[in-house]
Every structure is written in C-alpha cells, then in structure tokens.
C-alpha cells in the first residue's frame, strides 16, 4: 500500500506535453486557415517543433510547471513569465526560419499561430495555477491513537496545497459532537460516496493492525484509492516529511531496477558532459581565478576539502577559493550564500552564480561524483547530523552530485533544521531518481544559477516542528560509519559539497 501516485517528472511531463500539443496543433490550424490546406507542412514542421521545445523548456526553467512548489504571489506574475517564455518560442521559430528560406514561416502564418496558441496556453496555465482551489483532492484521515490524532491535527493546520482534508475516520470509537468525525472505517464505502472522497489516508503503522489492513485491502481491490500519508506528501509536496519515513518505506520504495542507469548511462553522461563543460566554461573559470587573485592575493586560487561520498568513501573536492585563509581557524562552521563574514569581496559573486564550483567538473570526470545527486557533506557534519537526523546515512546510498533535488528546491543550509529539510528532498530523490527526473533537475539548476540562487525557503512546511540541538548531540553515542565501497570497475565513487 505504498505510493501509487505519479512522480514529479510524470506530472511535469503531462503538463509539458499538453503545452506542446496545443502549440503544434495551433500552428497546424494556422497553416490550414492561411492556405486552405496543409501547405508545405513538411518544411514548416522543423521550426514549429523547435518553438514547441523552446516553449516547454523555458516554461519549466521559469518554474511554471512546478506551480505547487514555485507558486508566485499572483497569477499576474505567472502570466508575465509565461509570456516571456512564449516570446522565446517565437524567437526560436524565427531563428530556425532564417537557417533556410524554405523553413521560414510567413508573417500571416506566424500571426495566426500566435493568436490560436497563446490564449489557449495561457488559459491552461490559469487552470494549473488555480487547480488546488478549483479541484482539490478530497481526503479523509484514519486517526484513533494519540499518535494518529496528533498527525491529524498537524495535517489540518498544514494541509498540502491541492489537498482538502474532509475529516477523520475511526476504527472502533464513535465520538459524539465532533463535526470532523465522518464515521468508522468499516463503513468506508458509504463514507466515500456520502462525502465524495477521493482518497483515504493513514499512517503506515496503522497497516500493521489486522482489522484495518483487511479494510484497506478490500477498498484497494474495489478500486478505491487508499494510501499512506507519506505517499500523499510525495505527490503534493515533492519531498517526504522525515517523521513519516519508516524502514518499511525505505525498503519498499525501490519498485524497479535502475542498475543500468546508475552504473552505465549516468556515468556516460557525466564523462561526456564534464569534458564539454570544462572546455566551454574555461573562460568563465579564468575570470573566477582572476577575481580570487585580485580580492584575496595572499592565498591559493584553488581550494581542496575532504567530503563524504557514496557509501562513506572520503575524497577531496576542488573549488575556487571564496573565503579568507583564516575562515575556519576556530573549526568547521555552517556555510551560507550571503552575509557570511568569512567570504572576501568578490567571493560572494563566485558563490552566488556557482562559478566557484566549476573545478568540481574534474571530480565528475574522475568518477568521484555525478552531476545530479544528494549534496555530500564534510565528515565533521556527517558525524553530528547522523546522530540527530534519522535515516541521514541513506543519502550516501547514491552518488553525490554537483546539483540535486534538494539544492534546486531549498536554499543554502546554515542550521540543523535546514539539513533536515534538505534530507527530506534527498529521500524523495532516492526513490524517484532516473533519466527524466535528473534532466528536470538540470533544467531547474539553470533557473537557480541565472537567478543567483534560491532566496528563501518555504516556511509552511509539513513538519513536526521539532528543534534539533546539534551541540547537545555531540555528547551522544556516535553512529557507526557507513562502510567504504568501490565500484565493480575498482574506481571510487564520491561526491562534493559547497563550502
């Protein structure tokens, strides 16, 4: 009874496919209206496809498909950004047309295509933006024990966007005078029809109850949606609240084998892309080296630091130095992207636009890291975080990366609670990692880099709100280290992190 919902990339793919279909269909209709037939469509299809690809890519980079997690303050801002993406698509069609006269789309044809596509596309995005209010998913939560009742109250106060909590369902109790109590689980089919429920939700521990498990299975075989709360959070939050994660979820989250992707395809992409980027970004790195030498001439240009990679293997990362030489004379401290007194003038610019991380492409080429993966941490922090954050070592099961789902969804972390939030994104990535999801993360990275990094975190997180005391945890017993391992080829896999 684990997650049956679509992953992030599937939801995004459906929205992008809808835009691409409308865009291409509108231009085909414009061609027919303009010429009373599909005239020379074989010549025009190339610029139309290029424009459709540019539109969907631009819309995603601007965060307009991930509207639940990238929600703007109003649809007006969303609409302005979509208009900008549409203009990029228009520009791409024009540029492709100039490659050959036969590919060039005439002004009348182009104008009709814009008239037919833009209003429909904008209307579709209006529906995406307001979907959480127009058609929310109506759920009922099975809650009877003190733990479940506490979770029910948390769900009422921090209900994910796109979800409407209708009420509570009990197992044996039948309290009087509680308007939010819908009835007993044994009457679930009647309650679903009466309250128009889309899904019944429960904690995974409730599935261990024989009586409840029998009812859940019966509902599932009747075709009625019945899932654990953590799967609903996956679907609507794109992260997994740490207090809901169980060992059962971790063991059963892997539904299909991804050995070929992780051992072959991903490594091939890392090698080829790192070589290309090292050549393309060489001028940018030279500028970064000059900034380091101008603003901090007393120290080395490059910086090395030990990190914990896959399966606990330690290695040295390479970066352009962005801090003073005495930045950590008192020991390792948390890093922030701004207002960090340890960063010399010019170093903040290198960090904001990730220029300081270009040398880490050498780590990718050497097989010590990947482009996409959980952010590796310093050994000092890993030891402390493993003591206070449950399942923290799970993030070392995959190869760390230059960028990752946590990095594009959450800003720089400077506390134990920030590490907890990022771990929730990392655990989500561990379950859904794949070719398409990694590709979307790379597109997200473009938005983050061009925007100068994420500015603020989502304050209304679905969380228990527990404050972790990192200093007090140093007195606790240490967690056993993850054993170091190597790949079948004998090369070590590691990772990097931002200093």
C-alpha positions as CSV (number, residue, x, y, z in Angstrom):
1,X,0.0,0.0,0.0
2,X,2.9,2.3,-0.7
3,X,2.9,5.1,-3.2
4,X,0.8,4.6,-6.3
5,X,0.9,8.3,-7.3
6,X,2.9,9.7,-10.2
7,X,6.3,11.1,-9.6
8,X,7.3,14.7,-10.1
9,X,8.7,14.2,-13.5
10,X,5.5,12.4,-14.7
11,X,3.3,15.3,-13.6
12,X,5.6,17.8,-15.2
13,X,5.8,15.7,-18.4
14,X,2.0,15.7,-18.7
15,X,1.8,19.4,-18.4
16,X,4.6,20.0,-20.9
17,X,3.1,17.5,-23.3
18,X,-0.2,19.4,-23.1
19,X,1.5,22.7,-24.0
20,X,3.5,21.2,-26.8
21,X,0.4,19.6,-28.3
22,X,-1.6,22.8,-28.1
23,X,1.3,24.8,-29.6
24,X,1.8,22.4,-32.5
25,X,-1.9,22.0,-33.1
26,X,-2.4,25.8,-33.2
27,X,0.3,26.2,-35.9
28,X,-1.1,23.4,-37.9
29,X,-4.5,25.0,-37.7
30,X,-3.0,28.4,-38.7
31,X,-1.4,26.7,-41.7
32,X,-4.7,25.3,-42.8
33,X,-6.6,28.6,-42.3
34,X,-3.9,30.6,-44.0
35,X,-3.6,28.4,-47.1
36,X,-6.9,26.5,-47.1
37,X,-4.8,23.3,-46.8
38,X,-1.8,21.9,-45.0
39,X,0.6,23.6,-47.4
40,X,4.3,22.6,-47.4
41,X,3.8,21.5,-43.8
42,X,6.9,19.2,-44.2
43,X,9.0,22.4,-44.5
44,X,7.4,24.2,-41.6
45,X,7.4,21.3,-39.1
46,X,11.0,21.9,-38.1
47,X,10.7,25.5,-36.8
48,X,7.3,24.6,-35.2
49,X,8.9,21.7,-33.3
50,X,11.8,23.8,-32.3
51,X,9.4,26.5,-31.0
52,X,7.4,23.9,-29.0
53,X,10.6,22.6,-27.4
54,X,11.8,26.1,-26.6
55,X,8.4,26.9,-25.0
56,X,8.2,23.8,-22.8
57,X,11.9,24.1,-21.7
58,X,11.5,27.9,-20.9
59,X,8.3,27.3,-19.0
60,X,9.9,24.6,-16.9
61,X,13.1,26.6,-16.2
62,X,10.9,29.5,-15.1
63,X,9.2,27.2,-12.6
64,X,5.7,27.5,-14.2
65,X,5.1,23.7,-14.4
66,X,6.1,23.2,-10.7
67,X,3.4,25.7,-9.7
68,X,2.8,23.9,-6.3
69,X,6.3,24.4,-5.1
70,X,7.2,27.6,-7.1
71,X,3.9,29.4,-6.5
72,X,4.0,33.1,-7.3
73,X,2.1,35.7,-5.3
74,X,-0.4,36.2,-8.1
75,X,-1.3,34.8,-11.5
76,X,-0.3,38.1,-13.0
77,X,3.4,37.3,-12.3
78,X,2.9,33.8,-13.5
79,X,1.3,35.1,-16.7
80,X,4.1,37.6,-17.3
81,X,6.7,34.9,-17.0
82,X,4.7,32.6,-19.4
83,X,4.5,35.5,-21.9
84,X,8.3,35.8,-21.7
85,X,8.6,32.0,-22.4
86,X,6.2,32.3,-25.3
87,X,8.3,35.2,-26.8
88,X,11.4,32.9,-26.5
89,X,9.5,30.3,-28.5
90,X,8.6,32.9,-31.1
91,X,12.2,34.0,-31.4
92,X,13.4,30.4,-31.8
93,X,10.9,29.8,-34.7
94,X,12.2,33.0,-36.3
95,X,15.8,32.0,-36.0
96,X,15.2,28.5,-37.3
97,X,13.4,30.0,-40.3
98,X,16.4,32.1,-41.1
99,X,18.5,29.0,-41.5
100,X,16.8,28.3,-44.8
101,X,14.3,30.2,-46.8
102,X,12.1,27.1,-47.2
103,X,11.8,26.9,-43.4
104,X,10.8,30.5,-43.0
105,X,7.2,31.0,-41.7
106,X,5.4,34.0,-43.2
107,X,4.1,36.8,-41.1
108,X,0.4,35.9,-41.7
109,X,1.1,32.3,-40.8
110,X,3.1,33.3,-37.7
111,X,0.4,35.8,-36.5
112,X,-2.4,33.2,-36.8
113,X,-0.3,30.7,-34.9
114,X,0.3,33.1,-32.1
115,X,-3.4,34.1,-32.0
116,X,-4.5,30.4,-31.9
117,X,-2.0,29.2,-29.4
118,X,-1.3,32.0,-26.8
119,X,-4.9,32.4,-25.3
120,X,-5.4,28.6,-25.1
121,X,-2.0,28.1,-23.5
122,X,-2.4,31.0,-21.0
123,X,-5.9,29.6,-20.1
124,X,-4.4,26.2,-19.5
125,X,-1.8,27.8,-17.1
126,X,-4.6,29.6,-15.3
127,X,-6.2,26.3,-14.6
128,X,-2.9,24.8,-13.4
129,X,-2.3,27.8,-11.1
130,X,-5.8,27.6,-9.6
131,X,-6.3,23.8,-9.7
132,X,-5.6,23.4,-6.0
133,X,-8.6,25.6,-5.3
134,X,-10.9,24.5,-8.2
135,X,-10.5,20.8,-7.8
136,X,-8.6,19.8,-4.7
137,X,-8.1,16.1,-3.8
138,X,-10.6,15.4,-1.0
139,X,-9.1,13.0,1.6
140,X,-10.1,11.5,4.9
141,X,-7.5,10.5,7.5
142,X,-7.8,7.4,9.6
143,X,-6.9,8.5,13.1
144,X,-7.7,7.0,16.5
145,X,-4.5,6.5,18.5
146,X,-2.8,9.5,20.2
147,X,0.0,9.5,17.5
148,X,-2.6,9.5,14.7
149,X,-4.7,12.2,16.3
150,X,-1.5,14.4,16.7
151,X,-0.8,13.8,13.0
152,X,-4.4,14.6,12.1
153,X,-4.1,18.0,13.8
154,X,-0.8,18.6,12.0
155,X,-2.5,17.8,8.7
156,X,-5.4,20.1,9.5
157,X,-3.0,23.0,10.1
158,X,-0.5,22.3,7.3
159,X,-2.6,20.6,4.7
160,X,-0.5,20.4,1.4
161,X,-1.6,22.6,-1.5
162,X,-4.1,20.7,-3.7
163,X,-5.4,18.6,-0.8
164,X,-8.7,19.2,1.2
165,X,-8.9,17.3,4.5
166,X,-12.6,16.5,4.8
167,X,-12.4,14.8,8.2
168,X,-11.4,11.9,10.4
169,X,-12.3,8.2,10.2
170,X,-12.1,6.0,13.3
171,X,-11.6,2.3,13.8
172,X,-13.7,1.4,16.9
173,X,-14.6,4.7,18.5
174,X,-17.7,6.7,17.7
175,X,-17.3,10.1,19.4
176,X,-20.3,12.4,19.7
177,X,-20.4,16.1,18.9
178,X,-17.3,16.1,16.7
179,X,-18.2,17.6,13.3
180,X,-15.0,16.4,11.7
181,X,-15.6,12.8,12.6
182,X,-17.0,11.1,9.5
183,X,-17.6,7.5,10.7
184,X,-15.9,4.2,11.1
185,X,-13.6,2.5,8.7
186,X,-15.9,-0.5,8.2
187,X,-18.4,1.9,6.6
188,X,-15.7,3.4,4.3
189,X,-17.5,2.8,1.0
190,X,-20.6,4.6,2.3
191,X,-18.4,7.5,3.6
192,X,-16.7,7.8,0.2
193,X,-20.0,8.2,-1.6
194,X,-21.5,10.4,1.1
195,X,-18.6,12.9,1.4
196,X,-17.3,12.5,-2.2
197,X,-13.8,11.4,-1.0
198,X,-11.0,10.9,-3.5
199,X,-8.7,9.0,-1.1
200,X,-8.5,7.5,2.4
201,X,-5.2,8.2,4.1
202,X,-3.5,6.5,7.0
203,X,-0.2,6.2,8.8
204,X,1.9,3.2,7.8
205,X,1.8,1.9,11.3
206,X,-1.9,1.6,11.1
207,X,-1.5,-1.0,8.3
208,X,0.0,-3.3,11.0
209,X,-3.5,-3.5,12.6
210,X,-5.1,-6.7,11.2
211,X,-8.6,-5.2,11.3
212,X,-7.6,-2.0,9.5
213,X,-5.4,-3.9,7.0
214,X,-8.3,-6.0,6.0
215,X,-10.4,-3.0,5.3
216,X,-7.6,-1.2,3.4
217,X,-7.1,-4.2,1.1
218,X,-10.8,-4.6,0.5
219,X,-11.0,-0.9,-0.6
220,X,-8.0,-1.3,-2.8
221,X,-9.5,-4.4,-4.6
222,X,-12.7,-2.4,-5.0
223,X,-10.7,0.2,-6.9
224,X,-11.0,2.8,-4.2
225,X,-7.9,5.0,-3.5
226,X,-6.3,4.1,-0.2
227,X,-2.7,5.1,0.6
228,X,-0.3,6.0,3.4
229,X,0.1,9.7,4.3
230,X,3.7,9.7,3.1
231,X,2.6,8.8,-0.4
232,X,0.2,11.8,-0.4
233,X,3.1,14.1,0.7
234,X,5.3,12.7,-2.1
235,X,2.6,13.6,-4.6
236,X,1.8,17.1,-3.4
237,X,4.9,18.3,-1.7
238,X,7.7,16.6,-3.8
239,X,9.5,15.8,-0.5
240,X,8.9,13.2,2.2
241,X,8.4,14.6,5.8
242,X,11.2,13.0,7.9
243,X,9.0,12.0,10.8
244,X,6.8,9.9,8.4
245,X,9.7,7.9,7.0
246,X,9.9,4.3,8.2
247,X,12.3,1.5,7.4
248,X,9.5,-0.2,5.5
249,X,9.1,2.7,3.2
250,X,12.8,2.8,2.6
251,X,13.0,-0.9,1.8
252,X,9.9,-0.9,-0.5
253,X,10.4,2.5,-2.2
254,X,12.6,0.8,-4.9
255,X,10.0,-0.6,-7.3
256,X,12.1,-1.1,-10.4
257,X,15.8,-1.9,-11.1
258,X,17.8,1.1,-12.1
259,X,21.2,-0.6,-12.1
260,X,21.8,0.2,-15.8
261,X,21.1,3.8,-15.3
262,X,23.3,4.3,-12.3
263,X,26.2,2.1,-13.5
264,X,26.3,2.9,-17.2
265,X,24.1,5.6,-18.6
266,X,24.6,8.1,-15.8
267,X,28.4,7.6,-15.9
268,X,28.5,8.1,-19.7
269,X,26.5,11.3,-19.4
270,X,28.8,12.6,-16.6
271,X,32.0,11.9,-18.6
272,X,30.9,13.4,-21.9
273,X,29.2,16.4,-20.3
274,X,32.0,17.3,-17.9
275,X,34.5,17.3,-20.8
276,X,32.3,19.6,-22.8
277,X,31.6,22.0,-19.9
278,X,35.3,22.1,-19.0
279,X,36.0,23.4,-22.5
280,X,33.0,25.8,-22.7
281,X,33.4,27.2,-19.1
282,X,37.2,27.6,-19.3
283,X,36.9,31.4,-19.9
284,X,34.4,31.8,-17.0
285,X,36.8,29.9,-14.7
286,X,39.7,32.1,-15.8
287,X,37.6,35.2,-14.8
288,X,36.8,33.5,-11.5
289,X,40.5,32.8,-10.9
290,X,41.3,36.5,-11.6
291,X,38.6,37.6,-9.1
292,X,40.2,35.4,-6.4
293,X,43.7,36.7,-7.2
294,X,42.5,40.4,-7.2
295,X,40.4,40.3,-4.0
296,X,42.5,37.7,-2.0
297,X,46.0,37.7,-3.4
298,X,47.6,36.3,-0.2
299,X,46.3,32.7,-0.7
300,X,46.0,30.0,-3.3
301,X,43.4,30.3,-6.1
302,X,42.1,26.7,-5.7
303,X,40.7,25.2,-2.6
304,X,40.6,21.5,-1.5
305,X,38.4,20.0,1.2
306,X,37.5,16.5,2.3
307,X,33.9,15.3,1.8
308,X,31.9,12.1,2.4
309,X,30.8,10.4,-0.8
310,X,28.9,7.3,-1.7
311,X,28.9,4.5,0.9
312,X,31.0,6.8,3.2
313,X,34.0,7.0,0.9
314,X,36.0,10.2,1.6
315,X,37.7,12.2,-1.1
316,X,39.0,15.7,-1.9
317,X,36.9,18.2,-3.8
318,X,38.3,21.1,-5.9
319,X,36.9,24.6,-5.8
320,X,37.8,28.2,-6.5
321,X,38.5,29.7,-3.1
322,X,35.8,32.2,-2.0
323,X,36.8,32.6,1.7
324,X,39.6,34.2,3.6
325,X,42.5,32.0,4.6
326,X,41.5,32.2,8.3
327,X,37.8,31.3,7.6
328,X,37.9,28.2,9.8
329,X,40.6,28.9,12.3
330,X,38.1,28.0,15.0
331,X,36.9,24.8,13.3
332,X,34.3,23.8,10.8
333,X,31.2,26.0,10.7
334,X,28.0,26.2,8.7
335,X,28.1,27.9,5.3
336,X,25.7,30.5,3.9
337,X,25.4,32.0,0.5
338,X,25.2,35.6,1.7
339,X,26.2,37.8,4.7
340,X,29.0,35.4,5.6
341,X,31.9,37.4,7.1
342,X,34.3,34.8,6.1
343,X,33.8,35.4,2.4
344,X,36.1,38.0,0.8
345,X,34.7,40.7,-1.6
346,X,34.1,39.0,-4.9
347,X,33.8,35.6,-3.3
348,X,30.1,36.1,-2.8
349,X,29.7,36.7,-6.5
350,X,31.5,33.4,-7.2
351,X,29.3,31.5,-4.8
352,X,26.0,33.1,-5.9
353,X,26.5,32.1,-9.5
354,X,28.3,28.8,-8.7
355,X,31.4,29.9,-10.5
356,X,33.5,28.5,-7.6
357,X,32.2,25.0,-8.4
358,X,33.5,24.8,-11.9
359,X,36.7,23.0,-10.9
360,X,34.5,20.2,-9.4
361,X,33.9,19.1,-13.0
362,X,37.3,17.4,-12.6
363,X,35.8,15.4,-9.7
364,X,33.0,14.3,-12.1
365,X,35.5,13.3,-14.8
366,X,37.4,11.3,-12.2
367,X,34.3,9.4,-11.2
368,X,34.3,10.8,-7.6
369,X,30.9,12.4,-8.1
370,X,28.0,12.9,-10.5
371,X,26.1,15.9,-11.9
372,X,22.9,15.1,-10.1
373,X,22.8,13.6,-6.6
374,X,22.5,14.4,-2.9
375,X,24.8,17.1,-1.6
376,X,27.8,15.5,0.1
377,X,28.9,16.9,3.4
378,X,32.1,17.3,5.4
379,X,32.9,14.4,7.7
380,X,32.6,16.6,10.8
381,X,29.0,17.5,9.9
382,X,28.1,14.0,8.8
383,X,29.0,12.5,12.2
384,X,26.9,15.1,14.1
385,X,24.0,15.0,11.7
386,X,23.8,11.2,11.7
387,X,23.3,11.4,15.5
388,X,20.2,13.6,15.4
389,X,18.6,13.0,12.0
390,X,17.1,9.6,11.4
391,X,17.9,7.9,8.1
392,X,20.6,10.5,7.4
393,X,23.0,7.9,6.1
394,X,20.5,6.9,3.4
395,X,21.6,9.8,1.4
396,X,25.0,8.2,1.0
397,X,23.5,5.2,-0.9
398,X,23.6,7.2,-4.1
399,X,26.4,9.0,-5.8
400,X,26.6,12.7,-4.7
401,X,26.4,15.4,-7.3
402,X,27.1,19.0,-8.3
403,X,23.4,19.7,-8.1
404,X,20.5,17.8,-6.8
405,X,16.8,18.0,-5.9
406,X,17.5,19.5,-2.5
407,X,19.8,22.2,-4.0
408,X,17.2,23.4,-6.5
409,X,14.3,23.3,-4.0
410,X,15.9,24.7,-0.9
411,X,18.4,27.5,-0.3
412,X,21.8,27.2,1.3
413,X,21.5,25.5,4.7
414,X,23.0,27.1,7.8
415,X,21.4,25.0,10.6
416,X,20.5,21.5,11.6
417,X,16.8,22.2,10.7
418,X,18.0,23.2,7.2
419,X,19.8,19.9,6.9
420,X,16.6,18.1,8.0
421,X,14.6,19.9,5.2
422,X,17.3,19.0,2.6
423,X,17.3,15.4,3.8
424,X,13.6,15.2,3.1
425,X,14.2,16.3,-0.5
426,X,17.2,13.8,-0.8
427,X,15.0,10.9,0.3
428,X,12.4,11.9,-2.3
429,X,15.2,11.9,-4.9
430,X,16.5,8.5,-3.8
431,X,13.1,7.0,-4.7
432,X,12.4,8.8,-7.9
433,X,15.9,9.2,-9.4
434,X,16.1,8.4,-13.1
435,X,16.9,9.9,-16.6
436,X,13.9,12.2,-16.8
437,X,14.0,13.4,-13.2
438,X,17.7,14.1,-13.5
439,X,17.1,16.1,-16.7
440,X,14.5,18.2,-15.0
441,X,16.8,18.9,-12.1
442,X,19.4,20.1,-14.5
443,X,16.9,22.5,-16.0
444,X,16.0,23.6,-12.5
445,X,19.6,24.3,-11.9
446,X,19.7,26.7,-14.9
447,X,16.9,28.7,-13.2
448,X,18.7,28.7,-9.8
449,X,22.0,29.8,-11.3
450,X,20.6,32.5,-13.5
451,X,18.5,33.8,-10.6
452,X,21.6,34.0,-8.4
453,X,20.4,31.1,-6.1
454,X,17.3,30.5,-4.1
455,X,16.5,33.4,-1.8
456,X,14.0,32.0,0.8
457,X,12.7,28.6,2.0
458,X,9.1,27.5,2.1
459,X,8.0,28.5,5.6
460,X,4.7,26.5,5.6
461,X,6.4,23.1,5.5
462,X,4.6,19.9,6.6
463,X,6.8,19.2,9.6
464,X,6.5,18.3,13.3
465,X,8.5,21.5,14.1
466,X,10.9,19.6,16.3
467,X,14.0,21.7,17.2
468,X,17.3,19.7,17.0
469,X,20.2,20.6,19.3
470,X,23.3,19.9,17.3
471,X,25.6,20.8,20.1
472,X,23.9,18.6,22.6
473,X,24.1,15.7,20.2
474,X,27.9,15.7,20.4
475,X,27.6,14.0,23.7
476,X,25.6,11.2,22.3
477,X,27.0,7.9,21.1
478,X,28.3,8.1,17.6
479,X,26.5,6.4,14.7
480,X,28.5,3.6,13.0
481,X,30.2,4.8,9.9
482,X,28.9,3.5,6.5
483,X,31.5,1.0,5.2
484,X,33.6,2.3,2.3
485,X,33.0,0.6,-1.0
486,X,34.2,0.8,-4.6
487,X,32.5,0.2,-7.9
488,X,32.9,-3.1,-9.9
489,X,35.5,-1.3,-12.0
490,X,37.5,-0.5,-8.9
491,X,37.1,3.2,-9.1
492,X,35.9,5.1,-6.1
493,X,32.6,6.9,-6.2
494,X,32.4,10.0,-4.0
495,X,30.8,13.4,-4.0
496,X,31.2,17.1,-3.3
497,X,29.6,19.9,-1.5
498,X,29.6,23.6,-1.4
499,X,32.0,25.0,1.3
